[in-house]
Amino acid sequence: MAPHETDIDAPDVDDDFDEVILKPSADLPADRFLDRELSWLAFNQRVLELAEDEKLPLLERANFLAIFASNLDEFFMVRVAGLKRRIMTGLAVPTNIGRAPGDVLADISARAHELQLRHAKVYHDSVKPALSEAGIQVVTWGSLDEADHEILHRYFTDQIFPVLMPLAVDPAHPFPYISGLSLNLAIRVRNAKTGTEEFARLKVPQMLPRFVRVDSREGVASLRYIALEDLIANQLQDLFPGMEILEHHTFRVTRNEDVQIDEDETEDLIQVLEKGLLKRRFGPPIRLEVGEEMDPTTLDLLIRELDITEQEVYRLPEPLNLGGLFEIAGIKRPDLHYPPHVPTTAAALTTAEANEPRSIFASIRRGDVLLHHPYESFSTSVQSFLEQAAADPNVLAIKQTLYRTSGDSPIVQALINAAEAGKQVLALVEIKARFDEQANISWARKLEKAGVHVVYGLVGLKTHCKLALVIRQEKGELKHYSHIGTGNYNPKTSRLYEDFGLLTADPQVGKDLTRLFNELSGYAIEKKFKRLLVAPLHLRKGLLKLIHQETTNAQAGKPARIRIKINSMVDEKIIDALYLASRAGVQVDVWVRGISSIKAGVPGLSENIRVRSILGRYLEHSRIFIFENAGDPQVYIGSADMMHRNLDRRVEALVRLPNTEHITELDELFNLAMDDATASWWLESDGSWSRHTVDASGAALIDLQDHLMKSISKRRRPGGHR
C-alpha cells in the first residue's frame, strides 16, 4: 500500500447504510449496560489503587492521591450536580440503565463515602509514614517545639496574617458565601466580656502554599511541612483578640460548577459565556466535607446555612483536600519519582545526520508520519510543524482548532507570528471547553488582536476535534499539509498524556480538512468526507456500518475482529452493535481508560468481548478503532469517545490510516495491551474490575508504558543512524 494512498473516487464510509439494520434484537437483555456514574467511580478507584501500590515511587503515589481528589471534585461538580439538577427541575429521566436519578445518587453517595475514607486511610496509614521515613514529614503544630513555633509564628505574621479575612456571623453579619472548593475554618468563640458565643468563618487563602515549610534552612534530604490550615488554626488568638477560642474545625464545600449556556445565534457568545462563568461561583452546594472531629453544634449550623442534606456530608480525617498533595509530589527528589524520560524525535522527522537542517515539510512529503506522544516529542513534531509554517515564506495559510492549550503556549505564539507575517490564519477556539472557558476567552482575544481570524464554532456544538491545516505554495501549486490528533494542542499535557497524531501531505485529507474548516467557520456540517468520519452527523453511523460489516463477515466465515481504544464507552447504539457482533462470533477487544457501560464475558451476550484498562505514569488518552475487514484492515484515530456528547453534541473527527506500517504498529500495540502478560485491569462479567500485576509465579507483568518508552527510543533515523 502506498504511503499516500488517496481515495478521491472512493465512496463515503457511510454511503447507502441503513441504520435500521442495527436496531438491537428483542432478546438483548434489559440489564445489558453498566451504570456510567458507578463505572466512573470504579475508574477513580483504579487511580486510588495506584496510590496504594507500594512498588511505585513514593512521590508518584502522593501524586495519584492528589489526582484521585481532583478527579472526584470534578465528578461532583459536573456529574453529581447534573443528577441533582435533573431531580430538582423535574426532568429526572431514567439513567442509562433505567434507574431513577435519585436511586443512582444514593448509590454514588455510598460509594463515594467509602472511597473517600479509603483515600484518607491510604494517606494516613501508608503514604504519610513512608514520606516521613524518606525524610519528608507532614507534621502538626502540636508535634513541634518552641523554636519551630517561633519560626512559624514569624512566617504567619509576615506572610499570612495580612491576607486573612475573618468573617463574623451575627445579626449584623449574615452567614457568608462559601466559595466552591475553598478550604475554610469554622470557628466558635466566646466573648470574654459578655459571655455570648459567636461563630466566624475564616477562608484559608488559596494563593498561598497548601503545605508550609517549617524551617527553610533544612536540606532537601530532611524536609518538614505543616498544613496551612493547621498553622492558621494555632494563631487564631491573633485574629480574635480578647475572645476565647472554643472550637475550630476545617470544612470544604463543593458546588455545582457545570455552566449551562443557552446559546442564541443573535447573541455574542463570549458575553453570554462570561455571564455564565460569573454564575458558576454561586452554584448550589452538593458536597460538604468536614473534619471528623467537628462538634455537632458547628456541623448543624453549616448544614442549615448551606441547605445541604446529611447524605451530602463527608466526615473525613484531616487534612481535608488531599489535592494539595500535588505540592508535596512536586518535591525534587529523583529517587522518589519515576526515572526521567526524554521524548525522542519521531524517526521519520529526523535527518540522516544529526546536524543536518531539518525541514518538516520535506519529511512529511516522504510519507505519512504517525506520532505517538509522549514517547515521541510533541515539540519537535507538532509544535515544530506550526512554528516552521509560521516562519516559512511559502506558507500562505494556517487553520487550526484549539480546545485546550497551555499558558505561554508556543502554539498560540506560532499562530500570532504567522498572522503578523501576513499569512491567512484561522483559529477555531472552543471557548466552551469546561473549566478552561476563561483561559480560552483570553487566548481568543489575544489572537484577534494579532490579526488572526478567530471563530467559535457552531451554535449548540462544541468543537472537540484536533485539526491543523497548512497551505503551502510549491512550484506554482498549492500543497496541503495536515495534522489530525487524538489530543489537545497543549505542550504541557503532551508530556503527560498518551496520544497519537497523523502528519500527512495526502491531498484527499487536505481537501477534507479544507471543507471541514470552511463549514466550521460557516454555518453547518452537512457533507460527508472521504478520509474522515465527522460527528455529529456521520461518525456514529460510519462506525455502526464498520461494526456491522464485521458481524456480516463473521457470519460468512470471513476473518472478523474489532479493536477499540477509548477513554469512555457509553453510547448504547455502539454497545448494542458490539453485542450483536460478539454473538456472531466477532472477537471484540475494548481498551478503556475510564467509564465502561459495556459488559464483558457474559454468556449469550458478550462472551467474545474483552475489556481491559491500563493506568500508569501517563494518562492513556488516544482513541483508536481497528476493523479486520476480512483481511483489509480499516483503521481510524481521532478525538471521539463513545459517548452521547461526543457523537451528538460535538464536532469530532476520525481519520483513516492507509499506511500498512502504521496499521501494523497499532495492531501490535493492541496485542501487547490485551496480552495476559501485560499489567492491566480486567472488567469481569459481574461488572467489577480486577487488577493483574504479577503472573502465577509472582513475577511482575509487563508495564506497557515502560516497554514503549524503551522500544520507541530505539527506533532508527533514516539511513540507519540512531
Disulfide bonds with the S-S distance in Angstrom:
none
